[in-house]
Amino acid sequence: MGRDLLERDRELGELRSAAYDAALGRGRVVLLHGEAGIGKTSLANALRADPPGGVRVLLGSCDAMSTPRPLGPLRDLAAEVGPRLGAALRTGDREAVLDALRDELSDASGTVLIVEDVHWADEATLDALRFLARRIDALPALLVLTYRDELDRDHPLSRLLGDLGHGDRVDRIAPRRLSSGAVGALTAGSGLDADRVFAATEGNPYFVSELVASADETGVPPTVVDAVTGRLRRLDPSTQDHVEQLAVVPSTVDRALLVSLVPGSEGALRAAEEGGLLEVHPEGVRFRHELTRRAIVDALPASRRIELERRVLAELLASGVADPSRLVHHALAAGDIDTVVAWAPRAARDAAASGAHRQSAAHFHAALAHADLYGPAELAELLEEFAIEAYTIRSAPDAVTAQRRAVEYRRQLGDARRLGASLRWLSRFHWFAGQRADAESAAREASAVLDDAGDESLFAMALSNEAQLALLAHDSARALVLAGRAITIARETGDRRVPSHALNNHGSALMFRGADEGIGELLEAAEAALSVDDIEDAARASVNLVWALLDEYRLDLAEEHLVRAIELTERSEFIGFVVYQRMEQAPARPRQGSLGRRTGRGGAAARAAARSLRRADRRGCGAPAAGRRGSGGGARRGSTSRRRAR
């Protein structure tokens, strides 16, 4: 075992054992976690260098970009996987990527997929990892996720880790710090005092290696940043320039970019590679450790960093690179406003299409920081798209503020159809923010504007939105009237999307009034939604049906529908709806309806679950749903806009 892997026999043995199990068809997830510099990457590299026979190893890395690339670590795999997954990754279509990724990992010979630095992952990548983890036991694959432990409660990765839990197919490996004996072995022959190095590093392998590599006659540098820059400054000036240039690229520098940034390419970097700063591979160059790269960047004067960022940006633009998130990252760092204005909206839409909604909102925010550089129509569109993304990630105040501005521009532009659609969205956002009166006011105006705007489908959707608000206000009589009008109009126009939303409201209102006809309408609403691939409205119909049955303590029937609903939402990764459904499971799980009714336990459970749901609702526990605005204002899976559950 190499010097870098001292005291790692147990961890490497566990990794190899999990890879062997995967090759035999017993898929697993390994969570390889610990502090920065503890040796996670070294362990992953050791497994890559010597996997069990016949097992292929794929590696993708999450990058420390200001806004992560959608599906970034999976896009790293494009050159190593089959044409179907490669094509799906190039388009970024969420459903195509998930299906192709599952099929790619179904290879009978076994695959180890390592995703490094998942604490920097974008939302779409986390969804893909959740998708794989839920299906891992049916795949001959090992999924290794490396991440740092420094996660707060609201970190996006925390939810994924919570979903994975401690199942039979999930292993956790936490590399330990090195002992004083191991530090002594690493410092042997360096002239350093092993005890001082151990005290300064507390056994962190990366810190130890940096201090040892940087040792000279002046002694140990006081900090690791000093250690890294000390190594850098011992190189010739030309190599130092090259290393600093590469340091502002927070990912592997591919061969095309490397050739343009560093004349002489690998030959010019030999000293930096031999000095342990860089790793040079046929596909490109990367820093041996992310901490090394960041230490070099942190030591740069601001003017020097801006200069280097501008050069990277110019080379990417000149080479025709069409990755919007990379361009925006470097444009922001370089202060290139024109490039931000041109590319941030594209980056936002690309992220939204991939399901990376937090990243999408960040890119829209970057674009809107320069709102005065867009025309009124384009600005209205950007504001509305940002509002939808803010709503999706449960940032109600931002959604309301942006949508109000969008409505103002729509009024100025004089397009009644677009104004009505914007008012309907504003109504939804107001409700989400707990502003009921404003929601109802915007809903009424949306219906009034769309009444003679020439788009019957949008008008029907506006009426259905009013019906939903009436339903949420427990005015089932008004909800029935409005939803009934919406259903009639939608069917007359042949619209295939609005009926699901309207039937949802109409059926729920019937159920609230004790009419069993509502069961049929809610089932019809779910089927109508599925017929147009609208998983959100299908899930919403199921949630409303089960909740109404629980209110009536019809536990057996509720459980029957809930089982199918959970299967649908888990298969489609609609985690927010799963939150509602898990709450519904509490009273529905015991298939003892009559006993529950006789003892009162069923009613108490239902009421307890209802209280839990109301608490979650007040916290903004809206179910995530896909839904791009169509002509009928409905939803399509895998797109940007979302409507809240129930």
N, C-alpha and C positions, 0 to 999 in steps of 0.2 A: 504494500500500500504506500502511496506517495506521501511526501511530507505534509502536503496540504490536507491529507485525510487521516492524520493521527487521531486515534481514539474515535474512529467512526465505523468500526467493524459491525457493531450491532445495527446501526441505522442503515448501512449499505446492505446488510443481510436482509433486513426487513423489506427494503425496496426490491431486491432481487427476488425474494420469495413472492411478493405481490405480483411482480412481472411474470413469474413462472405460473402462478395461479391463473393469470389472465390468458396466457398462452394455452391453458387447458380449458378455456371457456368459462372460467370463474372470474368475471370482471370485478374490479375493485376501484375504489377511490382512495388515494393517499394524500393527506393534507400535511405537507412538509413546511413547518412553520418555525419561526423564531425571530430574534432580533436581527437587525442589519449586520451583515458580516459574520454571521454564525456558521456559515458553510453550507447553506441550502443549495446554492448553485454548484458547488464542488461535488456534493452528493449526486445531484442530477447529472452532472457531466460524467461522473464515474459510472453511473448506470448506462448512460449513452455509449460510453466507450466499451462496455462489456456487458451487453444485455444477454439474457438467456438465448440459447440457440434458436434461430428462426424468427425471433421477435424483432420487428422494426421499431425504431424510436423516432417520433416526431417531436419537434420543439418549436414552441411559439413563445414570444415574450411580450409582456405589457410594458409600455414605455412611459417614462415620467414626463409626459407632455402636459402643457397647460390645459388642454382638453384632449383626452385620449382618442386615438383612432377607433372608430367603430369596427368591431371584430378584428382589432389589430393583431393579436397573437395568432388568430386563425388565418388571417391573410398571409402571415409568414409561411404558412404551410403550402401555399398555392403551387409552388414548383415541385413539391414532393408527393403530392396526392394525385388521385385519379382526375380525369378531365371533368367529370360531373361536379365534384366538389370545387375544383379550381374555377370553373365557370360560375358557380353559385357565389363563391367568395368575391369574384370580380364584380358581380352585380350588386352584392350586398343584400339580396332579398332574403329576409329572415327565414321564411318557411323553406325556401330552397336550400339555404345553408344548413338548417337543422336536419332536414331529410337526408341530404347528401353526406353530412358529417356522420350521422348514424350508420348509413350504408358503408361509408369508408372504413369505419371501425368494426364492421362486421366481418372483415377479412379473417378467415379461419386460422391463419398463421399467428395471429396475435399482434397487438399494437400497444406500445406505450406512448401516450400523449402527455408531454410535459408542458405545462403552461406556467411560466415564471412570472413572479412579481404580480400576483393577482390582486394585490392591494391597489394597483394602478389600473385595473381593468375597467373598461367602459361597460355601460349597462347591457349592451347587446351581447358582449362576451359573457357576462355573468349569466344572462338568460340561457346562452348556449351551453355553458357548463352545468347549469341546473338541469337542463334538458338531458344532457348525457348522464349526469349522476343518477337521475331517476330511472334510467334504463340500463345502468352499467351491468347489472347482474345478468342481463341477456346478451351481453357483448363480450367477445374475447379481447378485452381491452383493459389497460390500466390507465387511469387518469390521475396524474400527479400534479397537484397545485402547490406552488410555493408562494408564501406570503409572509409579511412581517406581522408580528403580534400586536403592534401599536395601533389597534383599531378601536375607535370610539363606538358607542352604542348605535349611532346613526350612520356609520360607514356602510356603503352599499354592500360590501363583502360580508358584513356581519349577518345580514339577512340570509345570504346563501349558506353560510356556515350553520346558521340556525336551522335552515331547511334540511341540511344534510344530517344534522343530529349525530347520533352515535350508533348508526345502523351496523348490521353485520358486515356490510360491504364497504365500510368507511374506516380507514386506519389513520391515526395521527402520529406523526414522527416529529419530535422536537429535539434537534441536535443540542447537546450540552456544550457548555464552555469548556475549553481545554484546561486540564489540570496543570499544576505548577511543573510537574514532571514533563508534560508534553511541551510546555513553553520552553523548558530547559533544553529539550532536544532540538527545537526549532532555532534557538539562539546559539547553539553550540558552534564555536568557531567564528562567531561574529564579533567577538570582543565586547559584547553587551552584557550587562549584569542581568541574568535571567530573573532574579527576584524583582528588580526594578521594572522590567518589561511586564512581568506578570501583574505587578501592582498597578501599573499604568493602564493595562489593557483589560484586566480582570478576566483574562483567558479568551477574549474574543479573537477567533482565528484570523480574521481580516486585519484587525488592528496589529496583531502580533506580526503578521507577514509584512505589513507596510513598514513597521518600525525596524524590523530586521533588514529589509531590503534597502532602507534609507540610511542605515548606520554608516557613519564615516568617522574621521578622526575627531570631529567636534562633538560627538556623542549623539544621544537620542533626541530627535526633534520633540518639542513639547506637545504637539498636537498631531493628529493624523493628517489634517490638511497640510501642515508643515511637512509631514513625512512624504505625502504625495508630491507636493510642489518641489520638495527637495530632490526627489528622484527626477522630476521633469527638468529641473534647472541643470542637472549634470549632463543633459543631452546637448548636442550642438544647436545653435540658434535656429537653423532651418527646420530641424526635427521638432523643436519646441513649437514653432509656428504651426507645423502640420498637426501636431497633437492638440493644440488649442483649437484649431479649426474644426477638427473632428469632434471635439468635446461638446460643441453646441448642438450636435445632432443627437437627440435622446433616443436612439435606436441603433440597430446595426446599420452601418453605412454601406449600402449596396455597392456593387462593383462599378456601376455606371456613375454614381455620384462620387465615389472614391477617386476615379480616374480624373474627373473634372476638378476636384478640390485639391488633390495631391499629385503634382507632377512626379512621374516615376513610380507612383503607386507603392506596391509592397517594398520595393528596394529602398525607398525613401523612409520607410517606417521600420526598417530592420532593427535599428537601435532601440526604438520605443518598444518593439515586441520583445527583444532580448532583455530589456530592462523591466519587463513584467507589467507594463502599463496597458498594452494592447494585445488582443488576440486576432491574428490574421487567418482568414479562411478563404477558400476559393470563392465563396459567395459574397465576401465583403470583410469588413473590419468592425470589431466592437471592443469596448473597454473591458479589461479583465473583470472589473467589478463596477457596478453603478456608482458606488461611493467614490471610486477613483475619478470617474467622469465628473461627478458633481463637485468634488473638491477642486478640480481644475477650473471649472466654470465659475465657482464661487470666488476664486482668487483673481479672476479677470477684472480689470477696470471696466466700468460701464461702457466707455467709448470703444474699447477693444471688442467687447462682446457684441455690441451693435454692429460693428464693422463685419465681424465674422458671421453673424446671423444674416446680414444683407447679402453676403456672398453666397451662402447656402441657398437662400431664397432665389437669387438670380439664377443660379445653376439649375434649380428645380424647375423654374418657369421656362428657362431656355430649352431644357430637355423634354418639355411637354408632359411632365409628371401631372397626373390628374387626380391626385389624392388631396381633396380640399382641406382635410384636417391638418395635414403636414404643412401645407402652404400657409394656412391661417396661423398655426403655431409660430412659424418663423417670421411671418409678417408682423405679428403682435410684438415679438421680441425685437424686431428690427425697427419698429415704429413706422412701417409702411402702410399708411392708412388706405391708399388706393387699392392695394391688394386685399386688405381686410374687407373693404366694401364690396369688392368684386367676388371674393371667394367665401366669406363667412356664411352668406345665405345658402350657398351650395353645400358647404360643410354641414350646416344645420339640417338641411333636407336629407342629405346622405345619412346622417346619424339617425334621424327620425325613421327613415325607411328601414334601417337595420334594427330598430327598437332601442337605440341608445338615446333615450329621451333627455336625460340630464345633460349629456354632451350636446344634444341638439339645442337645448335651451341656452347653454353657455355660448354656443356659436351665434345664435340669434341675438343674444345680449351684446356680443362683441360688434355685430353689425349695427345694432340700434344705437350704440354709443356714437355713431356718426350719422344719425338720422337725417341731418340736413343735406346729406349728399345723395339722398334718394328722392325720386319724384313722389307726388302724393299717392298715386295708385300703387306703386311698388311699396311705399312705406306702409300703407294700409294693410297690404298683404303680409308684410313682414311682422307687423304688430300682431295681427291675428294669428299667424303661425306661432309666434312666440307665446302668445296667450294660451294657445292650445297645449303647447309643450309644458308651460308652467302649470297648467291645470293637471296635466298628466302626471307630473312629479309632485303634485299636491302643494303647490305654492300659490294658494288662492289669492293673496293680495296682488302678486305680480300679474296673475291672469286677469283679474278685474281691471287693474290700472291700464294694462296694455290694450285690453279689448275696448275699454272706454275711448282710448285714443283712436283705435281703429274705427269705431263707430263715428267719431267726429269726422274723420277723413271720408268715410263712406257718405256721410250727409253732404259734404262739400262736393263730392264727385257726382252725386245725383243719380246713381244706379240703384233703383228701388229693390231689385232682386238681391244684389249684394248687401245692401243696407239691411234688408229683412233677415238675411242669413246671419249677418254679424250681430244683429239684435238678439236673435235666438241663442247664439253662443254666449252673448253677454248675460242673458237670463240664466243660463246654466252656471256660468261662473259665479254670478251673484249668489245663487242658491248654495253652491259649493262653499262660498265664503261665509255662509250663515246670514245673508242679507235677503230675507224672504220678500220684503216689500219691493225692493229694487228688482229682484228676480221676476216677480209677477208683473211689475210695470214694464220691464223690457220685453217680457213674453207677449203681453197684450199689444204693445207697439209692433212687435215683429209680425204678429198675425194681421194687424191692420195694414201694415205696409205691403205685405205679401198677398193680401186679398185680391188686389188688382195688378200685381206685378207681372203677370203672364207666366208664372211657373207654379202650376198646381201642386206639383210634388213638394216643393219647398213650403207652400202654404199648408199642405196637409201635415208636414213635419212640424210646422209652427203650432198648429192646433194640437198635435200630439204632445208637444212640449208643454203647452198650457194644461193639457189633461194630466200630465205627469206631476206638475206643480199642484194641481187640485188634489190629486191622489195623495201626495205627500202632506197636504194640509188636511187630510181626512175628509175632504169634500167629494165623496164617491159619486154623488148624483151629478155634479158638474163634470167630473172626470169622465163619466159614461157618455154624456152628451158630446163633449169635445172629441174624445177618442172615437166615438161613433162617426162623427163627421169626417174625421181624418181617414178612417178606414174606407168609408164610402168614396171619398175623393181619390184616394190612392188606387182603389180597385178600378175606378172609372178610367184613370189615366194609364193603368197597366204597370204602375210602379211596383217594383219587387222588393224595395227596401223599407219604405215607410210602414207597410202593414205590420211588420214584426214589432216595431216600436209602439204603434198604436194598439195592436192587439194585446201587447204586454200590459198597457195601462188599462184597457177596457176589461181584460180578464181579471186583473188584480182588483179592480173596483167591484166586479161581480163577486169575487171571493170575499172581499171585505163586507159585502152585504149578505153573505151566507148563501149565495147562489152557486150551485155546483157547475153551472154552465161555464163558470170561469176556468175550471180545470181544463176543459177542452180548448178554450181560447188561449190559455197560456201554453199548452202543448203545441197548438197551431202556431203561436208566436215563435216558439223555439224552432219548429220545423221550417218556418218561413225564413228565419234568420240563417239557419244552416244551409238553406238552398241558395243563398247568395254569399255564403262563406263569411257570415257575420257572427263570429263566435261570441262577441260581447253581448249582443242582444239575446242570443240563445242562452247564455249563462244567466243573464239578468232574468229572463223568463223562468228559468229553473229555480233561482233563488226566491223569486216572488211566490212561485207555486208552493215550494216547500215551506216558506214562512207562513203563508196563509193556512196551510194544513196543520202546522204546529200550533197556530193560534186557536185552531179548533180541536187540538189534542188528538188529531188523527195520525198517530205516530207511525203505524205500520205503513200507511200510504205515503206519508212524508219520507220515511226511510227508503221506500221503493224508488221514488223519484230522485232522492238525494244521491243514492249510489250512482245512478246514471249521470247525474249532473257533475259529481266530483270527477268521474272518469273523463268527462268531456273537458272540464277546465284544467285538470292536471295534464292531460295529453296535450292541451294547447298552451300550457304554461301561463294561464291567467291567474297568477298567484293572488291578486287582490280578491277575486271571487272565491278563491279557496278559503280566505280568511272568513268570509261570511258563512261558507258552507261548513267549515269546521265548528263554527258557533252553533250552526243548526244541528250538527251531529249530536251535541250533548243530550238534547231531549229525544232525538230521533233514534239514536243507536239501540236502546233496548227495544226489542220487538215484542213488547208486552203492553200494547195499548190499553187493553181492558183493565189490566192490573194497575196501570198508571192512572186510569180514570177513577178506579175504585178507591185507590189510596191517596190520590191527589198528588202523587210524586211526579206524574207526567206533566201536570199543569205547572207545578213549581219549577220543574226543569225548563219548561218552555218559557216561563216568565223570567227565569234567571238568564237564559240565553238571550231573551229580548233585551234585558237590561245591558248585557254585555255588548250587544250589537249597537244599542243606542249610544253607549260610551264610545265605542269605536267610531260610530258615525260622527260624533261631536269632535273627535280627533282628526277627522278628515280621512277616515278609513274607506275611501272610495276605491272600488275595484278598478284595476287597470284594464283597459280594453282598447282594442285597436279600432280605428275608425277614421278613414279619410273622408273628407266631405265629398259626397257625390251629388248628382243632380237632385236626389231626393233627400239629401242631408243625412243619409244613413251611414253605415260603417263598412269598411273592408278590412279584413285581417291583415296585420303586418304594416299598418300605416300610422299616421301621425296623431289623429285627433281621438279623443276619448270621451265617453259619457259615463257618468257615475252609476254605480249599481243601485238598484231599487228606485 
